[in-house]
Amino acid sequence: MVPSPVAPGRTRRLRPWLIAVIAVVGAIAIAATAVSVALAVLRDSRYTTNVTLSLSYVGDDGRTYSCTYDYSTPNSAPMPPAVARQMNERDWSRTGQRMYEWAKTHRAAEGSTWGLAMDEFVRFPPWQVKTDTGSTHELWSRERPGGTCEDGLP
């Protein structure tokens, strides 16, 4: 029988300072998550998603990569319905493949190649919205979680 490194009847206890550090780090992580969620909810309540684009392509490895982007404008300066309709009705089915081919030939800093392709291929018609502070045009975009479009680039 191998003797136990801890005497019988004795258990190892965490030191009180270590428990306190773990509790403080946990509380900070929970608070940061709560603030992040609250800010996202506040932002989303002030913006309306006007356009959703689904893109996909087949990479040189034969795999299909896909991603979806939502484009939003503030409720105080909405996108004109005609612009939203034009972008939503556009046939985006081959755009992802064209973006992939373009990105392969236009190497950029790592991670920015797909973003540059987005800037090159996803263009909105110009618009201005009259607000209390003058004319404005604000567009916010976000990739939905789970997108793999950047992953397929060499």
ZIGI-V180146 format. One record per residue. N is the residue number from 0. RES is the residue in one small letter. PHI is phi in degrees with one decimal (999 if undefined). PSI is psi in radians with two decimals (999 if undefined). OMEGA is omega in whole degrees, 0 to 359 (999 if undefined). Layout:
n:N res:RES phi:PHI psi:PSI omega:OMEGA
n:N res:RES phi:PHI psi:PSI omega:OMEGA
This chain:
n:0 res:m phi:999 psi:2.39 omega:181
n:1 res:v phi:-90.7 psi:2.26 omega:181
n:2 res:p phi:-69.1 psi:2.55 omega:179
n:3 res:s phi:-75.7 psi:2.41 omega:180
n:4 res:p phi:-69.4 psi:-0.29 omega:178
n:5 res:v phi:-110.5 psi:2.36 omega:181
n:6 res:a phi:-60.0 psi:2.56 omega:180
n:7 res:p phi:-57.0 psi:2.42 omega:179
n:8 res:g phi:86.6 psi:-0.19 omega:180
n:9 res:r phi:-102.2 psi:2.38 omega:175
n:10 res:t phi:-117.9 psi:2.66 omega:177
n:11 res:r phi:-79.0 psi:2.30 omega:179
n:12 res:r phi:-117.1 psi:2.53 omega:174
n:13 res:l phi:-71.8 psi:2.49 omega:178
n:14 res:r phi:-70.2 psi:2.54 omega:181
n:15 res:p phi:-56.4 psi:-0.63 omega:181
n:16 res:w phi:-68.3 psi:-0.59 omega:178
n:17 res:l phi:-69.2 psi:-0.70 omega:176
n:18 res:i phi:-61.1 psi:-0.74 omega:180
n:19 res:a phi:-64.1 psi:-0.73 omega:179
n:20 res:v phi:-63.4 psi:-0.79 omega:179
n:21 res:i phi:-61.2 psi:-0.75 omega:180
n:22 res:a phi:-64.1 psi:-0.74 omega:180
n:23 res:v phi:-66.2 psi:-0.80 omega:179
n:24 res:v phi:-62.0 psi:-0.73 omega:178
n:25 res:g phi:-62.8 psi:-0.76 omega:179
n:26 res:a phi:-63.9 psi:-0.71 omega:178
n:27 res:i phi:-65.2 psi:-0.75 omega:179
n:28 res:a phi:-63.0 psi:-0.74 omega:179
n:29 res:i phi:-65.1 psi:-0.75 omega:179
n:30 res:a phi:-64.3 psi:-0.74 omega:180
n:31 res:a phi:-63.9 psi:-0.71 omega:178
n:32 res:t phi:-64.3 psi:-0.74 omega:180
n:33 res:a phi:-63.1 psi:-0.74 omega:178
n:34 res:v phi:-64.5 psi:-0.75 omega:180
n:35 res:s phi:-61.6 psi:-0.78 omega:179
n:36 res:v phi:-65.1 psi:-0.75 omega:180
n:37 res:a phi:-62.3 psi:-0.73 omega:179
n:38 res:l phi:-66.1 psi:-0.68 omega:178
n:39 res:a phi:-64.9 psi:-0.73 omega:179
n:40 res:v phi:-65.5 psi:-0.75 omega:178
n:41 res:l phi:-62.2 psi:-0.82 omega:179
n:42 res:r phi:-60.9 psi:-0.82 omega:182
n:43 res:d phi:-64.5 psi:-0.51 omega:179
n:44 res:s phi:-74.6 psi:-0.35 omega:181
n:45 res:r phi:-96.8 psi:-0.12 omega:181
n:46 res:y phi:-123.0 psi:2.60 omega:177
n:47 res:t phi:-117.8 psi:2.28 omega:176
n:48 res:t phi:-75.2 psi:2.09 omega:182
n:49 res:n phi:-101.3 psi:-0.60 omega:187
n:50 res:v phi:-135.5 psi:2.39 omega:175
n:51 res:t phi:-126.7 psi:2.19 omega:180
n:52 res:l phi:-116.7 psi:2.22 omega:174
n:53 res:s phi:-107.2 psi:2.19 omega:182
n:54 res:l phi:-122.8 psi:2.60 omega:175
n:55 res:s phi:-155.6 psi:2.79 omega:177
n:56 res:y phi:-158.1 psi:2.82 omega:175
n:57 res:v phi:-103.6 psi:2.10 omega:181
n:58 res:g phi:-78.1 psi:3.01 omega:179
n:59 res:d phi:-61.1 psi:-0.38 omega:179
n:60 res:d phi:-83.0 psi:-0.02 omega:179
n:61 res:g phi:86.9 psi:-0.10 omega:179
n:62 res:r phi:-84.7 psi:2.65 omega:176
n:63 res:t phi:-96.3 psi:2.30 omega:178
n:64 res:y phi:-115.3 psi:2.49 omega:181
n:65 res:s phi:-146.1 psi:2.76 omega:178
n:66 res:c phi:-159.5 psi:2.76 omega:179
n:67 res:t phi:-131.6 psi:2.35 omega:180
n:68 res:y phi:-120.0 psi:2.40 omega:174
n:69 res:d phi:-108.1 psi:2.33 omega:177
n:70 res:y phi:-113.4 psi:2.23 omega:185
n:71 res:s phi:-128.3 psi:2.72 omega:174
n:72 res:t phi:-128.9 psi:2.71 omega:178
n:73 res:p phi:-67.3 psi:2.57 omega:179
n:74 res:n phi:-60.6 psi:-0.47 omega:180
n:75 res:s phi:-76.9 psi:-0.27 omega:179
n:76 res:a phi:-142.4 psi:1.23 omega:187
n:77 res:p phi:-68.9 psi:2.70 omega:174
n:78 res:m phi:-72.1 psi:2.35 omega:176
n:79 res:p phi:-57.9 psi:2.41 omega:182
n:80 res:p phi:-55.3 psi:-0.61 omega:181
n:81 res:a phi:-65.4 psi:-0.65 omega:179
n:82 res:v phi:-68.0 psi:-0.81 omega:179
n:83 res:a phi:-60.5 psi:-0.78 omega:181
n:84 res:r phi:-61.5 psi:-0.78 omega:180
n:85 res:q phi:-60.8 psi:-0.75 omega:181
n:86 res:m phi:-72.1 psi:-0.67 omega:180
n:87 res:n phi:-71.9 psi:-0.53 omega:181
n:88 res:e phi:-86.8 psi:-0.20 omega:181
n:89 res:r phi:-64.4 psi:2.53 omega:178
n:90 res:d phi:-81.9 psi:1.83 omega:182
n:91 res:w phi:-96.9 psi:0.10 omega:189
n:92 res:s phi:-60.0 psi:-0.58 omega:181
n:93 res:r phi:-102.1 psi:-0.08 omega:184
n:94 res:t phi:-63.8 psi:-0.74 omega:180
n:95 res:g phi:-58.0 psi:-0.73 omega:180
n:96 res:q phi:-66.6 psi:-0.74 omega:178
n:97 res:r phi:-63.4 psi:-0.68 omega:179
n:98 res:m phi:-64.0 psi:-0.72 omega:179
n:99 res:y phi:-61.4 psi:-0.85 omega:180
n:100 res:e phi:-61.9 psi:-0.72 omega:179
n:101 res:w phi:-64.0 psi:-0.79 omega:182
n:102 res:a phi:-62.9 psi:-0.61 omega:179
n:103 res:k phi:-63.7 psi:-0.61 omega:183
n:104 res:t phi:-92.5 psi:-0.15 omega:179
n:105 res:h phi:-119.8 psi:1.17 omega:181
n:106 res:r phi:-57.6 psi:2.43 omega:178
n:107 res:a phi:-137.1 psi:-3.03 omega:177
n:108 res:a phi:-58.9 psi:2.53 omega:183
n:109 res:e phi:-50.8 psi:2.34 omega:177
n:110 res:g phi:88.1 psi:-0.27 omega:182
n:111 res:s phi:-102.6 psi:-0.13 omega:183
n:112 res:t phi:-60.8 psi:-0.79 omega:180
n:113 res:w phi:-66.7 psi:-0.67 omega:177
n:114 res:g phi:-62.1 psi:-0.69 omega:177
n:115 res:l phi:-66.1 psi:-0.67 omega:177
n:116 res:a phi:-64.7 psi:-0.67 omega:177
n:117 res:m phi:-59.9 psi:-0.79 omega:180
n:118 res:d phi:-63.2 psi:-0.58 omega:182
n:119 res:e phi:-75.7 psi:-0.67 omega:189
n:120 res:f phi:-105.0 psi:-0.37 omega:181
n:121 res:v phi:-106.8 psi:1.69 omega:182
n:122 res:r phi:-122.6 psi:2.24 omega:179
n:123 res:f phi:-91.1 psi:2.58 omega:173
n:124 res:p phi:-64.0 psi:2.60 omega:181
n:125 res:p phi:-68.5 psi:2.58 omega:173
n:126 res:w phi:-155.8 psi:2.74 omega:175
n:127 res:q phi:-132.7 psi:2.50 omega:178
n:128 res:v phi:-121.8 psi:2.25 omega:177
n:129 res:k phi:-76.6 psi:2.23 omega:176
n:130 res:t phi:-129.2 psi:3.11 omega:179
n:131 res:d phi:-61.6 psi:-0.46 omega:181
n:132 res:t phi:-98.5 psi:0.17 omega:179
n:133 res:g phi:114.1 psi:-2.87 omega:178
n:134 res:s phi:-82.2 psi:2.50 omega:181
n:135 res:t phi:-148.9 psi:2.81 omega:177
n:136 res:h phi:-148.7 psi:1.90 omega:181
n:137 res:e phi:-129.0 psi:2.28 omega:182
n:138 res:l phi:-134.0 psi:2.25 omega:181
n:139 res:w phi:-119.3 psi:2.34 omega:180
n:140 res:s phi:-125.0 psi:2.68 omega:181
n:141 res:r phi:-150.0 psi:2.34 omega:174
n:142 res:e phi:-83.2 psi:2.34 omega:177
n:143 res:r phi:-69.2 psi:2.58 omega:179
n:144 res:p phi:-58.9 psi:2.56 omega:177
n:145 res:g phi:95.2 psi:-0.02 omega:179
n:146 res:g phi:-67.8 psi:2.53 omega:182
n:147 res:t phi:-122.4 psi:0.19 omega:185
n:148 res:c phi:-57.8 psi:-0.72 omega:180
n:149 res:e phi:-71.0 psi:-0.47 omega:184
n:150 res:d phi:-65.5 psi:-0.50 omega:185
n:151 res:g phi:-84.3 psi:-0.08 omega:180
n:152 res:l phi:-78.2 psi:2.40 omega:180
n:153 res:p phi:-70.3 psi:999 omega:999
